[in-house]
Amino acid sequence: MNDFVSIVVTTFNEEKYIEKCLRSRRNQSYPYKEIIGVNSESKDKTVEIAKKYADKVVVKRCSIPEGRNIGAKESRGNLLLFVDADVVLAPNWIDTAIPHLRDNCVVAVYGDLFPMEDNVKNKLVYSIFGFTNFFSRTFARKTLYAELGTAVMIKKYALKRIGYFSESVCIDDIDCSLRLNSVGKIKFVKQAYGYVSTRRFQKAGYLKLSLIWLLSGNTYFLFKKSLIPIYTKTFP
C-alpha cells in the first residue's frame, strides 16, 4: 500500500503568497496526496484562492499550532506534511522525503530552505540558522526541524503519540522537535529543499528578528522556557 500524504497549510491574509505556495503542493510529483488549508478568518482573498488548489479548506479563528492540529485531525494521510504559507517546495520534495520515512526508526523528515529573495544579506541570515540546525544534529544529538519557515513531514502516529503541537508555546516547532525525539529520529534530507519568503526580516529588521529567534530558540532548547508570549489568534 502506498503512503498517503496530507499537506497542511495554515494561513491568515496570505493572498500575496498562497497561490504560488499551493501550486507547488499541487504540482508535487508524488500522486497520493491531499491538500488541507486551515484559515484563521482572513480578511483578504486567501480563502478564495486556496479553494482553487486545496481539497479541503477549514475556516476557523486559530493560532498557527492550533491550525496545524486542526489540519492533522481533518487529514486522511498516514504522513503529514506541514508547510508555511510562504514556502515553495521543489516538485520532488515528497518523493525525496518518503523513502527515508520507510525506516521504522525515523518519525519525521525535513530539508533545506533557501530565501526566495536572493541577496547576500538573506544568504548570510539563513546560513547562520542552518549552522544552528547543524550544531543540534551533530553535537547536541537532537535534530530540530526548526528552520526559518516550516516544511516538515511527520508520521501521523508519532504526532498523535506526543499529543500534537503544543498550543500554549510560541516556539512550537522546537517544542515539537524535542518531543518527537523521544519517539524516534528526525532526519535532515538536504535534497528535500524549498524556498521561503524573507518578508518577516524585511518588516521587523534583520538583526532584531535574528536575535529574537536565536535567543528564544536556544533558550527553549536548553531550558524549556519560552522568551516569547504564546501565539495570538491571528498570525503570522
C-alpha beads as a LAMMPS data file, in Angstrom:
LAMMPS data file: protein, C-alpha beads

236 atoms
235 bonds

1 atom types
1 bond types

-500.0 500.0 xlo xhi
-500.0 500.0 ylo yhi
-500.0 500.0 zlo zhi

Masses

1 110.0

Atoms # bond

1 1 1 0.000 0.000 0.000
2 1 1 1.283 3.456 -0.915
3 1 1 1.770 6.083 1.771
4 1 1 -0.854 8.824 1.643
5 1 1 0.349 12.358 2.363
6 1 1 -1.840 15.081 3.838
7 1 1 -0.346 18.527 3.209
8 1 1 -1.432 21.031 5.877
9 1 1 -1.053 24.767 5.231
10 1 1 -2.071 27.347 7.853
11 1 1 -2.949 30.810 6.580
12 1 1 -4.022 34.311 7.550
13 1 1 -4.181 37.128 4.973
14 1 1 -1.768 35.372 2.613
15 1 1 -3.219 36.351 -0.768
16 1 1 0.191 37.571 -1.926
17 1 1 1.884 34.190 -1.394
18 1 1 -0.760 31.472 -1.139
19 1 1 -1.294 30.749 -4.839
20 1 1 2.385 30.144 -5.567
21 1 1 2.644 28.130 -2.367
22 1 1 -0.341 25.863 -3.061
23 1 1 0.585 25.436 -6.706
24 1 1 3.907 23.963 -5.565
25 1 1 1.961 21.490 -3.378
26 1 1 -0.467 20.560 -6.148
27 1 1 2.402 20.072 -8.607
28 1 1 4.276 17.615 -6.396
29 1 1 5.299 14.580 -8.457
30 1 1 4.042 12.215 -5.737
31 1 1 0.436 11.283 -6.661
32 1 1 -1.065 10.051 -3.385
33 1 1 -1.800 13.274 -1.534
34 1 1 -4.383 15.783 -0.369
35 1 1 -4.092 19.469 0.493
36 1 1 -5.793 20.872 3.586
37 1 1 -5.874 24.617 4.127
38 1 1 -6.643 25.991 7.586
39 1 1 -7.504 29.682 7.508
40 1 1 -7.788 31.976 10.536
41 1 1 -10.636 34.089 9.130
42 1 1 -8.603 36.077 6.606
43 1 1 -9.865 39.490 5.539
44 1 1 -8.418 39.232 2.028
45 1 1 -8.815 36.718 -0.831
46 1 1 -6.775 33.921 0.785
47 1 1 -9.733 31.525 1.183
48 1 1 -10.980 32.178 -2.349
49 1 1 -7.536 31.393 -3.792
50 1 1 -6.990 28.386 -1.507
51 1 1 -10.218 26.733 -2.668
52 1 1 -8.804 26.596 -6.209
53 1 1 -5.993 24.276 -5.095
54 1 1 -6.876 22.663 -1.751
55 1 1 -9.028 19.567 -1.348
56 1 1 -10.419 20.982 1.882
57 1 1 -10.358 24.453 3.433
58 1 1 -11.261 24.894 7.102
59 1 1 -12.017 28.455 8.214
60 1 1 -11.655 28.942 11.961
61 1 1 -10.019 31.632 14.055
62 1 1 -6.845 29.990 15.339
63 1 1 -3.142 30.356 16.064
64 1 1 -0.505 28.616 13.924
65 1 1 -0.144 25.494 16.130
66 1 1 -3.925 25.299 16.587
67 1 1 -4.292 25.426 12.810
68 1 1 -1.753 22.646 12.342
69 1 1 -3.613 20.487 14.842
70 1 1 -6.930 21.167 13.111
71 1 1 -5.405 20.127 9.786
72 1 1 -3.868 16.985 11.282
73 1 1 -7.187 15.898 12.760
74 1 1 -9.004 16.558 9.462
75 1 1 -6.426 14.575 7.479
76 1 1 -6.696 11.150 5.838
77 1 1 -2.971 10.543 5.399
78 1 1 -0.596 8.444 7.437
79 1 1 2.049 11.096 6.690
80 1 1 1.515 14.778 7.483
81 1 1 3.431 17.482 5.615
82 1 1 3.243 20.830 7.417
83 1 1 4.271 23.782 5.257
84 1 1 4.128 27.516 5.922
85 1 1 2.065 29.624 3.541
86 1 1 5.093 31.490 2.170
87 1 1 7.157 28.381 1.366
88 1 1 7.511 26.958 -2.155
89 1 1 8.664 23.344 -2.342
90 1 1 10.754 21.644 -5.010
91 1 1 8.475 19.490 -7.248
92 1 1 10.008 16.246 -5.960
93 1 1 10.019 17.184 -2.248
94 1 1 7.625 14.413 -1.205
95 1 1 9.218 11.792 -3.468
96 1 1 12.602 12.677 -1.978
97 1 1 11.425 12.533 1.644
98 1 1 9.214 9.429 1.694
99 1 1 11.935 6.759 1.271
100 1 1 13.592 7.999 4.473
101 1 1 10.315 7.641 6.389
102 1 1 10.122 3.959 5.482
103 1 1 12.787 3.467 8.133
104 1 1 10.807 2.482 11.240
105 1 1 13.196 4.486 13.432
106 1 1 12.519 7.755 11.567
107 1 1 9.395 9.707 12.564
108 1 1 9.971 12.992 10.714
109 1 1 11.918 14.415 7.775
110 1 1 12.805 17.979 6.843
111 1 1 15.183 19.574 4.352
112 1 1 16.900 22.786 3.345
113 1 1 15.079 26.085 2.992
114 1 1 16.589 28.902 0.963
115 1 1 15.488 32.564 0.797
116 1 1 13.239 33.444 -2.145
117 1 1 14.839 36.874 -2.353
118 1 1 18.372 36.025 -3.426
119 1 1 20.862 38.507 -1.967
120 1 1 23.923 38.435 0.300
121 1 1 22.069 39.584 3.431
122 1 1 19.437 36.844 3.133
123 1 1 22.024 34.169 2.405
124 1 1 24.017 35.197 5.478
125 1 1 20.991 35.036 7.794
126 1 1 19.925 31.629 6.518
127 1 1 23.441 30.238 6.765
128 1 1 23.534 31.231 10.455
129 1 1 20.281 29.439 11.183
130 1 1 21.431 26.499 9.097
131 1 1 24.507 26.243 11.323
132 1 1 22.361 26.120 14.481
133 1 1 20.486 23.164 12.996
134 1 1 23.770 21.501 12.066
135 1 1 25.040 22.046 15.617
136 1 1 21.961 20.455 17.185
137 1 1 22.245 17.423 14.879
138 1 1 25.988 16.962 15.303
139 1 1 26.785 17.917 18.881
140 1 1 23.561 18.060 20.891
141 1 1 22.426 14.753 19.347
142 1 1 18.936 16.116 18.905
143 1 1 17.635 17.029 15.486
144 1 1 15.362 20.075 15.298
145 1 1 13.336 20.785 12.194
146 1 1 13.095 24.451 13.249
147 1 1 14.186 26.303 10.127
148 1 1 13.182 29.847 9.198
149 1 1 9.887 28.681 7.810
150 1 1 8.403 25.234 8.247
151 1 1 8.416 22.322 5.812
152 1 1 8.410 19.044 7.722
153 1 1 6.812 15.648 7.143
154 1 1 5.777 13.745 10.278
155 1 1 4.303 10.288 10.722
156 1 1 0.769 10.785 11.999
157 1 1 1.046 8.135 14.700
158 1 1 4.124 9.901 16.133
159 1 1 2.399 13.287 16.245
160 1 1 -0.614 11.721 17.960
161 1 1 1.654 9.958 20.444
162 1 1 3.182 13.248 21.631
163 1 1 -0.230 14.912 21.878
164 1 1 0.034 17.024 18.693
165 1 1 1.539 20.544 18.608
166 1 1 1.557 22.488 21.847
167 1 1 -0.935 25.342 21.591
168 1 1 0.493 27.172 24.602
169 1 1 4.106 27.581 23.417
170 1 1 5.210 30.080 20.776
171 1 1 8.319 28.057 19.851
172 1 1 6.070 25.195 18.765
173 1 1 8.457 23.857 16.119
174 1 1 11.322 23.401 18.591
175 1 1 8.948 22.064 21.250
176 1 1 7.507 19.524 18.803
177 1 1 11.008 18.542 17.637
178 1 1 12.193 17.861 21.175
179 1 1 9.140 15.734 21.949
180 1 1 9.390 13.828 18.653
181 1 1 12.989 12.933 19.516
182 1 1 11.565 10.856 22.368
183 1 1 9.538 8.774 19.883
184 1 1 12.074 8.338 17.083
185 1 1 14.568 10.074 14.824
186 1 1 14.113 13.311 12.913
187 1 1 16.124 13.138 9.704
188 1 1 17.568 16.033 7.723
189 1 1 17.440 15.373 3.964
190 1 1 19.313 18.091 2.097
191 1 1 17.792 17.158 -1.268
192 1 1 14.262 17.915 0.007
193 1 1 14.513 21.659 -0.400
194 1 1 12.277 24.678 -0.759
195 1 1 12.255 28.460 -0.806
196 1 1 10.806 30.793 1.837
197 1 1 9.975 34.488 1.805
198 1 1 12.136 36.830 3.872
199 1 1 9.206 39.209 4.461
200 1 1 9.400 38.914 8.248
201 1 1 13.013 40.126 8.229
202 1 1 12.134 42.990 5.916
203 1 1 9.265 44.032 8.188
204 1 1 10.891 43.627 11.627
205 1 1 14.547 44.164 10.746
206 1 1 17.212 41.537 10.095
207 1 1 19.263 41.999 13.263
208 1 1 16.282 42.334 15.604
209 1 1 14.403 39.293 14.313
210 1 1 17.535 37.138 14.069
211 1 1 18.413 37.864 17.704
212 1 1 14.847 37.228 18.880
213 1 1 14.634 33.858 17.128
214 1 1 18.141 32.735 18.056
215 1 1 17.757 33.685 21.721
216 1 1 14.226 32.335 22.086
217 1 1 15.012 29.126 20.208
218 1 1 18.181 28.344 22.136
219 1 1 16.583 29.251 25.469
220 1 1 13.734 26.836 24.827
221 1 1 16.124 24.159 23.571
222 1 1 18.283 24.398 26.701
223 1 1 15.811 25.306 29.446
224 1 1 12.307 24.553 28.050
225 1 1 11.320 28.159 28.667
226 1 1 9.937 30.485 26.018
227 1 1 11.022 34.123 25.868
228 1 1 8.093 34.940 23.584
229 1 1 4.455 35.052 24.727
230 1 1 2.049 32.452 23.330
231 1 1 0.626 32.953 19.855
232 1 1 -2.293 35.281 19.374
233 1 1 -5.303 34.121 17.366
234 1 1 -4.064 35.907 14.280
235 1 1 -0.739 35.321 12.603
236 1 1 1.979 35.362 11.346

Bonds

1 1 1 2
2 1 2 3
3 1 3 4
4 1 4 5
5 1 5 6
6 1 6 7
7 1 7 8
8 1 8 9
9 1 9 10
10 1 10 11
11 1 11 12
12 1 12 13
13 1 13 14
14 1 14 15
15 1 15 16
16 1 16 17
17 1 17 18
18 1 18 19
19 1 19 20
20 1 20 21
21 1 21 22
22 1 22 23
23 1 23 24
24 1 24 25
25 1 25 26
26 1 26 27
27 1 27 28
28 1 28 29
29 1 29 30
30 1 30 31
31 1 31 32
32 1 32 33
33 1 33 34
34 1 34 35
35 1 35 36
36 1 36 37
37 1 37 38
38 1 38 39
39 1 39 40
40 1 40 41
41 1 41 42
42 1 42 43
43 1 43 44
44 1 44 45
45 1 45 46
46 1 46 47
47 1 47 48
48 1 48 49
49 1 49 50
50 1 50 51
51 1 51 52
52 1 52 53
53 1 53 54
54 1 54 55
55 1 55 56
56 1 56 57
57 1 57 58
58 1 58 59
59 1 59 60
60 1 60 61
61 1 61 62
62 1 62 63
63 1 63 64
64 1 64 65
65 1 65 66
66 1 66 67
67 1 67 68
68 1 68 69
69 1 69 70
70 1 70 71
71 1 71 72
72 1 72 73
73 1 73 74
74 1 74 75
75 1 75 76
76 1 76 77
77 1 77 78
78 1 78 79
79 1 79 80
80 1 80 81
81 1 81 82
82 1 82 83
83 1 83 84
84 1 84 85
85 1 85 86
86 1 86 87
87 1 87 88
88 1 88 89
89 1 89 90
90 1 90 91
91 1 91 92
92 1 92 93
93 1 93 94
94 1 94 95
95 1 95 96
96 1 96 97
97 1 97 98
98 1 98 99
99 1 99 100
100 1 100 101
101 1 101 102
102 1 102 103
103 1 103 104
104 1 104 105
105 1 105 106
106 1 106 107
107 1 107 108
108 1 108 109
109 1 109 110
110 1 110 111
111 1 111 112
112 1 112 113
113 1 113 114
114 1 114 115
115 1 115 116
116 1 116 117
117 1 117 118
118 1 118 119
119 1 119 120
120 1 120 121
121 1 121 122
122 1 122 123
123 1 123 124
124 1 124 125
125 1 125 126
126 1 126 127
127 1 127 128
128 1 128 129
129 1 129 130
130 1 130 131
131 1 131 132
132 1 132 133
133 1 133 134
134 1 134 135
135 1 135 136
136 1 136 137
137 1 137 138
138 1 138 139
139 1 139 140
140 1 140 141
141 1 141 142
142 1 142 143
143 1 143 144
144 1 144 145
145 1 145 146
146 1 146 147
147 1 147 148
148 1 148 149
149 1 149 150
150 1 150 151
151 1 151 152
152 1 152 153
153 1 153 154
154 1 154 155
155 1 155 156
156 1 156 157
157 1 157 158
158 1 158 159
159 1 159 160
160 1 160 161
161 1 161 162
162 1 162 163
163 1 163 164
164 1 164 165
165 1 165 166
166 1 166 167
167 1 167 168
168 1 168 169
169 1 169 170
170 1 170 171
171 1 171 172
172 1 172 173
173 1 173 174
174 1 174 175
175 1 175 176
176 1 176 177
177 1 177 178
178 1 178 179
179 1 179 180
180 1 180 181
181 1 181 182
182 1 182 183
183 1 183 184
184 1 184 185
185 1 185 186
186 1 186 187
187 1 187 188
188 1 188 189
189 1 189 190
190 1 190 191
191 1 191 192
192 1 192 193
193 1 193 194
194 1 194 195
195 1 195 196
196 1 196 197
197 1 197 198
198 1 198 199
199 1 199 200
200 1 200 201
201 1 201 202
202 1 202 203
203 1 203 204
204 1 204 205
205 1 205 206
206 1 206 207
207 1 207 208
208 1 208 209
209 1 209 210
210 1 210 211
211 1 211 212
212 1 212 213
213 1 213 214
214 1 214 215
215 1 215 216
216 1 216 217
217 1 217 218
218 1 218 219
219 1 219 220
220 1 220 221
221 1 221 222
222 1 222 223
223 1 223 224
224 1 224 225
225 1 225 226
226 1 226 227
227 1 227 228
228 1 228 229
229 1 229 230
230 1 230 231
231 1 231 232
232 1 232 233
233 1 233 234
234 1 234 235
235 1 235 236
